[in-house]
Amino acid sequence: MRRTTPTAQAIIRSAAALYLVVVGASALAAGLIAPFDPLDQEAARRLAPPSPTHLFGTDGFGRDVFSRTLHGARVSLAVALAAVATAGVIGSALGLASGYAGGTFDLVVQRVVDVFMGFPFLVMALIVVVALSPTPIAVAAAIALALAPLVTRVARAAALSVVNEEYLTVVRSTGAGASRIVLRHLLPASAPPLAAYLATCLGTAIGAEATLSFLGLGVPPPYPSWGRMLQEGSRAYFDAAPWVTLLPGAVLCLTVMCLVIVGDAMGGARLRSRRRSVRH
């Protein structure tokens, strides 16, 4: 199998980053660029195929699928960003503290992480959503709780890779406290791998939100999210109007794939930087 050249990889990564910028900007400006109200129903245009007027066609209630996709991006991305940000803060704090402190504290934190990681990702999210209530805030909290143990492990590994460096020994000898060392030295050194991992987690969070919404545990109808749109389209209209499901699903899949590509690119850039620093 022929491997892709560095030029081709750069083009793919640039295209993925550009796509994410377009999706993010479209979500922010959905109220301005959406041609129709996403909740506006009209029986006369029910299940209309894609056309210049309705780029993604209409659904079973006559709602414009393209407008709902734009507004659904706003909901799905907001939930995913909130979940990843929460998981990033909690996981980074626990992981860095655990890696720096070591000893009994590290042992206790890692055993708690093991317990949470014993549950499959979506099972954990489902348990939390059902326990709280199916709302966007509950979905974000559930995804954050499921992601936090994974982020903790990455943050701990990043901390362990630098905690025994000679410059930290010098910093300790000056009388610097643990909090200063973690915030001023461990956190900046651990930021690149954490940022790369959190970019990948964002794709995971979007997929998890779509899965929960597809199961009826996400954003309540009639408000759109990508998972809710997949549920509505596949349940009753897929044979007669596949565009109701396939087009929002394609946007969802491309978004997740591009986030994985960008996260992988960030991780690869960090690895190349470390190799160059070792050589010099």
N, C-alpha and C positions, 0 to 999 in steps of 0.2 A: 504494500500500500504506500503510495507516494505521500511524503510529508509536505505540509504546507510551508512555503518559503517565509522568511521573516517579513518580506514586503506584503505578502498575502495576509499574514497574521496581523500586521499593523492596520491594513485596510479593514479587516473584519472587526478589530477592536475599535477603530475610529467610527465605523458604521454603527456598532452597538452603542457606543457612547452618544452619538448623534441621535439615534433612535430614542434613547432614554431622555435626552434633553427635550426632544419633541413631545414625548408622552407627558413628561412633567409639566412642560409649558402648556400643553393642551388641557391638562387636568386643572391647572390654576386658572386658565382663561376659559373654562368650559361654559360659563354663563355668557361669555361674549361671542364665542365662535360656534356654539351649538346652534344649528339652524332652526330647531324646534324645542319646545318645552318637553323635557324628558317624561313628564307625567301626563301630557296632553293626549287624550284618547279620541280617536275618530273612527267609527265603524266603517266608513266608506273607503278608507285606505288600509283596511285590515289585511295583513300578510302580503303587502305589496312587495314585489321583488326589488333588488337594488336598481337604482336609476339615478339620473343627475339630480333629481329632487330629493330622493331618499338614498343616500350613498350606500347604506347597509340594509336597505329595505325597511319594512315595518314588522312589528310583532303581532300577536293575536289580538291585541287591544287597539291596534292602529297607531301605536307609539313609534316614533322614529328611533330605529336601533342605533344609528350613528350618534345621535344626541344622547341617548342613554349610555352608550359606550364611553363618551367623553365624561359625562357626569359620574358614571360608575368608576372611572379611573380615579376621580377625585376621592371617592369613598374608599376604594381598595387601597390606594397608595397612602392615604391618611392613616388608615388602620395599620397597615404594614409598617409605616415609618414610626408611628407611636409605639408599636410592639418592639421593633428593633432598637429604638432609642432607649426604651425602658430596660430591655434585656441587656443592652450594652452598658448602661450605667450600673445595674446590679451585678452583672457578670464580671465586668472589669474590676469593680471595687472588691468583690470577693476573691477573684482570681489573683489580682496583684497583691492583696493583703495576705492571701494564703501562701503564694510563692515567696514573698519576702519574709514572713514570720516563720514558716516551717514548723517543725515540732508538732505538739499536740493540736494546735489550732489548725494547721494544714491538714492533719489527719482527720479531724472532725469535719471540716468543710468538705473534703474530698469524699468522705463516706456519705454525707448528706447528698452531695452531687450524684454519687452512684445510685442512691435510692431513686432520685428523680429521673435519672437516665435509664433506670430499669423499666420505665413506662415508655412505650412507643410514642413518638412525637405527637401524632394526631390524637392518640388515646388520651394523653395528658390534656391537650387542648379541649377535647370534647368534655372531659370530666369537669374542667373549670367552667366552661361555658354553661353547661347544664346546671352546675351548682349555683352560678350567679344569675344569669338570665341572658337570653339571646339578644344582646344589644351591641353596637359597635365598640363601646368601651369594654364590655365583657370579653368580646372577641380579641381585642388588642391585649387585654390583661392575660388571657389564656395563652395566646401565642408567645407573649413575653415570658411567661412562666415556663413554657416548654423550651424556649430558646436559651434562657439564662444559664442553665447548667452547662450547655455547650460552650457558651461564651466564657464561662468561668474557667473551663479547662484550657481554652486557647490563651486567655489572659495569664493563667498560672504558668503555662509552658513558656510564654514570652518573658514573664518575670524571671523564671528560673534560668533562662538563657543569658541574662545580664546581671543577676543578683550577686554573682561572685567575681565580677569584673574588678580589676585593680583600682579603677577610678572610684568605685563605690567604697572600697576599703579606705581610700583617702578621705572621702566625704564623711564616712563614719568617724574617722579619727579627729575630725574637726568638731565633733559633738553634735552633728545634725541629727534631729529626731527622725523616728520612723515615718511619720506623716510627710515630712519634708522630702525625705529620700524617695518615697513612693510617688508623690505628686511632681517633684522637680526632676527626677531621674528615671525611675522605672516606667512611669506613664508615658513620657515622650519616646523612650526607647521601644516600648511595646505598642505604640500607636499604629505604626505601619501594618504589622500583621493583624491587629485587631480591626483596622479599617477595611482591609481586604476581606477578612472573614465576615464582617458585618454587611458588606456589600452583597456577598453571597447569601447571607441570612435574610436580606431584604427580599430576594427572590423566593426563598423558602416561606417567608411570612405572607407574601402575596398569594402563593399557591395554597397555603393553609387557610387564609381568609376565604379564598374562592371555594375551597372544599367545605368549610363550615357553612358558608352561605348556600352552597349547593344542597347541603343537608337540611336547610331551613333554620340554621342556628346563627345566622349572621344578621345583616341589615334587613329589617322588616319591610315587606312590600308596602306600597308600590315603589319605594325609593330604589334606585338601581345600584348594583355593584356587579362586578364581573361574574362572580359565582352565582348570584341571584339570577342574572340573565341567562347563564348556562342552564340553570334549573328550569326556568320558565320556558326556554326554547326547546330543551330536549324532552320535556315531559309530555308535551302534547302536539308540537308543531314540527318536529324534526323531519318527518317524511314529506310534509307539504311545503315547509318553508325552512330548509336547512340553514339559510343565511342567518336566521335568528340566533342560532347556536354557534355556527362555524366562524362567523366573522368576529364576534367578541372573544370567542375562544382562541382565535389566531392572534389577536392583540395580546391576550393574557400570556399565551405561550411565548410569543416574541419578547415580551417584557421580561419574563423570568429568564429566558435564555440569554438575553443581553446583559442582565444583571450578573449572571454566572460568568459570562465572558469578561465583563469589566472587573469583577472580583478576582478572576484568575489572572488577568493582566496586572492588577495591582500587586498580587502576591508574587508574580514572576519578576516584576520590576524590583521589588524589595530583595528577592533572592539574588538577582544579578548585582544589585548595589552592594550587598554583603560580600559577594565573591570578589568584587573589585577592591573593597576595603581590606579584605584579607590578603590579597596579592600585594597591596601597597603597604 
